[in-house]
Amino acid sequence: MTKSEGRDITLRIAQEPAADEFLARSPLAALVGMLLDQQVPMEWAFAGPYALARRMGQDDLDAHEIAAYDPEAFTELFTAKPALHRYPGSMAKRVQQLCQFLVAQYDGEAAAVWEGAATGADLRRRLNALPGFGTQKAQIFLALLGKQFGVRPPGWREAAGSYGEEGSHRSVADITGPESLAEVRAYKQEAKQAAKAAKAAAKGK
């Protein structure tokens, strides 16, 4: 996944060169990073796959290996300090479930999830079927694939919803460096505050 449409991919999501290079070349690492992007800073989530691979003593993540890993030992890889997530135990379980699904449905090849998609809607459906991927997470990852990996089946922007809009700063799909990271973080904060205000207003009625 280091090349797409004849160009090299350079990511600046984890804000850590080695972790970003890993995300750019490993389809499974990108998927796992998206899975971990929940209730922790985005850069922490997307640095997780690189840290996990190093703890496993591997150059890459292998879905077959993770799927078959002893669950307790795999959880220890997440909980060892510094922990790979705020909720390392539950996230270790989710990563294993994701890899078990990939082995069962795609012979362990993460990239096969998007390489076989005929349209944006088809890709969203495939992503949505992954364990731990709700509609929002599927749309954000779809936008990331389109905007930064060059994976652009017909209708991909529409299938990604507002996350697919050009020039937006709504999600990890739009992070290309420290400045855009700050913009995305500010957008998320505003959205959270607006949701709180709407909830308070609804209660007051």
N, C-alpha and C positions, 0 to 999 in steps of 0.2 A: 504493500500500500504506500510505498514511498514515492511512486510516480503515478500521475493520473493526467490524462489528456496531454501527455508529452512533457509534463513539467514536474519539477521536484516539489515536494510538499514540505513547508516549514511551518511548524506549529509553535505558538507561544501561549498555550493554555495553562500548563502547569507552572509556567514562569521559572522553569528549571531545565536548562538545555538537554541534559541526558534523558530526563523524563519525557520531554516534548519530542525528542528524536525517536524515542521508543513508541510513543503514541502514533507518530507518523508512519512508522514501518510495520506496526503490529495491529491488524484488524481487531484481534481479541482484546488487546490492551485498550483500544479506543472504546469498545463496547463495555468493558469492565469499568473504565473511568466514568462513563455515562451512568452506569448502574450505581456507582458510589457517590454520584453527585446528588446528595440528599442530606440536608441538615448539617452540612459542613461547607467551608469555603470551597469554591470551585477548583482552585489550584491545588488544594489538599486532595480532593477527590481524584483529580486527573494525574497526580503524582503517585497515587496508590499502586497502579499496575506495575510501574517500574520497581517500586520498593518490594512488591510481592514477588516479582521475578527474581530479584536479587536474593530474597530470603529463601527462595526455592532452589537457588544455585543455578538458574537457567538464563539463557540469552533471550528467551521469548516465553510467552505463556502458551501452554498447550492444553486445549480443552479436554482432551482424553485424560491427561495426567491429573488435572484438577478434578474432573468428574469422578475419578477412581480413588482420589486421595482419602485417607482416613479422616473423617469429619472432625474428630477432636484435634488431631495434629494440624489440620488445615486451619482450624479456629485459632490455634496457638500462633500460627504465622501472622494472623491479624492482630492478636492481642499483645504480642511481644512489644515492649516499649522501644521506640514510640509507636503507639497503636496506629493502624492504617485507617481508622475511622473512629468517629465518636461512638458508634455502636458496632464495635468490631465483631462481636459474636454473631449478631443477626446478619451483618453484611457478608461475613465469611460463608454463612449458609446460603445467602442469595447468589453469591458468585458461583458456588458449587452447583446450585440449581440451574443457573444460566448455562454453565458448561455441560451439564448433563442433558439439557434440552438441545444444545448445539450438536452434541454427539449423536443424539437420537434422530434429530431432524436434518442435520446438515453435515453429517460425518465429521463433526468437530471443526468445520471450517467456518469461522465467523464471517469472512468476506462473502461467503455464498448467500448470506442473508440478503445482501443488496445486489450482488452480481446477477442474480437470477430475476430481479424485479423488472417487470415490463413497463410499469408506470409508477408515478409518485404515489398513487393511492394503493397500489399493490405493495410498494415498499413500506408504506405506513402500516398496512395490515400485518406484514411480516414482522416489523419491529414491535408492534403492539402485542404480538403473540409471544414475545420473549418474556420469560419470568422476570418480574420486577419492572417491566416497562409498561406504564400506563399510557394513556393517550398523549399527555403533555410530554413525557420523557421521549416517547416515540417521535413526536413532532420536532422536538429540539435536536435529537440525534439525526433525524432526516435532514434538518437544516444544516447541521454541522457537516454531514456528508456532502451536501450540495455546495455549500459555501467554501469549504476548506479542503475537501478531498476530491472535488470534481465529479462526484457521483450524482448525475443529473438525469434521471429518467424523465420522460415527458410528464409535465404537471407536478414536478417535485416541489416547486415553491407553494403552489396551492395546497398540496397535501401537508406541507409543514405549517400551514396556517400563518399567523402573524410572525412566527419565528423565521419564516422563509423570506420575509420582505427584505429587499435590498436596502442597505444603509441603516438598518435597525440595530439597536443595542439592547436586545432583550434577553439574550442567553449566551451560553458558552460558545454557541455557533458563531458569535460575533467577536470573540476575543482574539485579537491579533497582536497584543502587546499590553504593557502596563496601563496605557491611557484608555484603551477600549475596555479593559478589565474594570477600571474604575467607573466607566460609563455604565456598563452592564450592572455592576453592583449598585450604583445609584438608582438605576431603573427598578431593580428588584426591591430596593428599600421603599421607593415611592409606591410601588404596586402593593407591597405589604401594608403600608400605612393606609392606603386607599381602601383596602379590603377591611381593615380594622374599623375605619370610619364608617363604612357602609354597614358593617355588622352592628356597630353601636347605634347608628341611626335607625336600623330595623328594629332593634330592641326598644328604642324610645317611642316607637309608634303605638 
